[in-house]
């Protein structure tokens, strides 16, 4: 009875030693994250949910001596882009395509294994679902084509803007209500329409 008890004690001591080493390693790692790398993680987290956007402040109306308005501020929409979000959209598309390929192979093998033949209705339904899912994200080329058509801007210029190495870029300021509605309806990842202030001079008098 003595020998088995001794073996059990050795195992218990060994397990306690492993537990102590694991706990110590975990404490060291947590301390490293909070103290040494904490500031870097805070900045990264802050950059993921915060956005710095420059918006013109609303300025007062200027009148001449006869009471005519020389300069007024009005609300107008501006199109901006967050290139990092566009890049995330590209990664999402790549992941989606990979999943679709894996799903196709899996379904193909199952069809032969079970001896099932896909009906035309099922095929059409799968095609519809695939097309609907493909519209969830757009590539930079597709985004540039869509915005170029709506904003009447050079397509290559827009492409360079939305793929640039920057956190935020203004694509076009003071667009029409129709243009703003069309862009919002697309729901493009990384593209936003924000409210801005535009300065208008009714008599082409550039007083400020």
N, C-alpha and C positions, 0 to 999 in steps of 0.2 A: 504493500500500500504506500510505502514511503516513496518509491521510485516514480510511480504515476503522479503523485502529488507534487513531486519536484519538477516534473516535466510541465505540469499545468502552471506552476508558479513561474517557470521560465517563459512560457508562452504569454502569460499575463504581463510580465515585466517587458517583454519584447513589444507587445501591442501598446502598452503604455508609453514606451519609448518612441514608437512610431507616431502615436497620437501627439506627443509633446513636440516632436520635430515638425509635424505637419502644422500644428497650431502656431509654432514659432515662425515658420515660413509664411503663414497666412498673415500674422501680425506685422511682419516685416514688409510684406507686399502692400498691405493696407496703409501702413505708415508712409511708404514710398509714394503711393497714389495721392494721399491727402496732403503730405508735406512737400515732397519734392516735385511731383508732377501735377499737383492740385491746380495751380494757376493756369497751366496749359490746358487742362481739361475744362476749366471754367470758361476760358476764352473760346474754345472750340464749341462748347455747348451754347454759349451766348450767340456766336455767329450763326448757329443753325436756326435759332428761332427769332432773331432780331434782324431788322432791316433798317438801313440808313438811307432815306430818300430826301433829296433836296426839292423843296416846294417853295415857289415864290410867295412871299407874304402879301396879303391883301393891302393895297395902298388906297389912300383917300382920293376922292374925286376933286379935280381941279377945275375951277370956274374962271371965266374972264370977268371983266368989269361989268359986262352986261348980263351975267348969269348963265352964259352958255358953257356947256361942259367941254373942257379942253382935253381932259384925260380921265378915264374911268377904269376900274378893275372889274372883270367879270370872271365867273367860274368857267373853266374849260378843262377838258380831259387830256391827259398825256399818257403815252404808251412807254412803259419801262420794261426792262428785262433783268432777270437775275441769272446770269450764265451758269452758276453752279446748279441751279434747279433744272436748267436745260440739260446739263450733263447727267443729272440723276435720271432724267427721262430717257436718255439714250441707254443707260445701264438697265433701266426697267424694260426697255424694248428688247435688249439682248437676252435678258433673263426670260422674258416671255417667249421669245422665239425658241430658246433652248428647251423650255418646258413643253412647248407645242411639238417640237421634234421628238422628245422623249415620249410624250403622250401618243403620238402617231405610231411610233414603233411598238409601244405596249398594246395599243388597240389592234394593230396589224397582226401581232403574234397571237393575241387572244382570238381573233377572228378565225385563224386557221386551227387553233387548238380546240375551239368549241364548234367549229364547222358552221359558223353563222355567216350569213351574207347580209350586208348592209342594204337596207331598203333605200330607194331614191329619196323618200321623205326624210329619213334619218340623215342622209348625206347632205340634203339641202339645209336641214336644221343645224348641223354641225358647222356648215359653211357660214350660215348667218351668225352664229355665236362667235366664230373666229373673226368675222369681219367687224362685229361690234366691239370685241375686245381690242382689235388692232387700232381702233380710233381713240383709245384711252390715252396713248402717248404718241408724240410725233418726234421725228428726227429733226436736227437743225436745218437740214435741207428743206424738209416739208414745212417747217415753221417759217423759214425765209420766203418760200414761195407764197404761202398764205398771206403773210403780212405785206409782202411786196404788192400783191394784187389789191389788198384793201387800202393800204396807205399810199399807193402810187409812188413807191420809192424803188431805188435800185436794189435788186435782189441780192447781189454780192455784198453790197454795203451792209444790208441787214444781217447777212450771214456772219460777217466779220464781227458785228456788234454782239450777237447772241452767243458767239463761241470765244469771245475774248477772255483774257486772264484778268478778270475784274469781278467784284462782288455785285456791281450795279451799274447799269448804263441806260441813258434815255434814248429811246429809238426815235420818237417824234413827239413834239409838243403841240398842244392845242389842236387836236383833231376834231372832226365833226362828230355830232351825236350819233349819226348813222355808223360811222367808222368804229366808234367806241362800242356800240351795241354788237356789231358783227364780230369784233375781236373777243368780247366777253362771251359771246355764244360759243366760240370755238373751245374755250376752256384750256388753252395751251399752257403746258407746264413751264413755269419760269417767266411767263409773260403776264403783266398786270396793267390795268388801266386805272390811273389814279386821278383824283381831282386836283387841279392846279389853278393858279390865278394868272389871267392874261390881262395885259395893259392895252387898252384901246384908246386911240386918239381920233375922235369923230371928225375933226377938221384937219387931220394930218399935221397937227401941231405937236411936236415932240417935247413938250414941256414935261418935266418930271417933278 
